[in-house]
Amino acid sequence: MAKRIESPLDYFQVSRSHVVVGEDSFPIHKVKRVAIDVQEDISYCSLPFNHIKPGVVSSVKIVA
């Protein structure tokens, strides 16, 4: 389940070498896809092909 946050710029960051979602960091060359969806007043962002452990992906809910 995605963690709900109020300050997305502090939680989701992209640099030249890494994508960081909270405490999870992925080398940019290994990130296959970033999924973004909006439903009513909540946005969802996840890295569906970059598993933290089997069956668990890094994701976040962003309050509008």
C-alpha positions in Angstrom: 0.0 0.0 0.0 1.2 3.5 -0.8 2.3 5.8 2.0 0.2 9.0 2.1 2.3 12.2 2.2 1.7 15.9 2.2 5.0 17.2 0.8 5.9 15.2 -2.4 9.0 17.2 -3.3 10.6 16.1 0.0 9.6 12.4 -0.6 10.0 11.8 -4.4 13.2 13.0 -6.0 15.0 12.4 -9.3 18.7 13.2 -9.8 21.2 12.4 -12.6 22.0 9.1 -11.0 19.1 8.0 -8.8 15.3 8.0 -8.2 14.5 8.3 -4.5 11.1 7.4 -3.1 11.1 8.0 0.7 13.9 5.7 2.0 14.1 3.7 -1.2 16.8 4.6 -3.8 17.1 3.2 -7.3 19.9 3.7 -9.8 18.3 5.8 -12.6 19.5 3.3 -15.3 17.5 0.5 -13.5 14.2 2.3 -13.3 12.0 0.8 -16.0 8.7 2.8 -15.5 7.2 5.4 -13.3 3.4 5.1 -13.0 1.3 8.1 -12.1 -2.5 8.2 -11.6 -5.0 10.7 -10.3 -8.3 9.8 -8.6 -10.3 12.7 -7.2 -8.0 14.6 -4.9 -5.3 12.0 -4.5 -2.4 11.3 -6.9 -0.6 8.0 -6.9 3.0 7.5 -8.0 4.9 4.2 -8.0 7.8 2.3 -9.6 5.9 -0.8 -10.6 8.8 -2.7 -12.1 11.3 -1.9 -9.3 10.5 -4.2 -6.4 11.9 -3.5 -2.9 11.3 -7.2 -2.2 9.2 -9.8 -4.0 5.7 -8.4 -4.6 6.4 -5.0 -2.9 7.0 -1.8 -4.9 7.9 1.7 -3.9 4.8 3.9 -4.0 3.3 7.0 -2.6 -0.1 8.8 -2.4 0.1 12.6 -2.8 -2.8 14.6 -1.3 -4.0 17.4 -3.7 
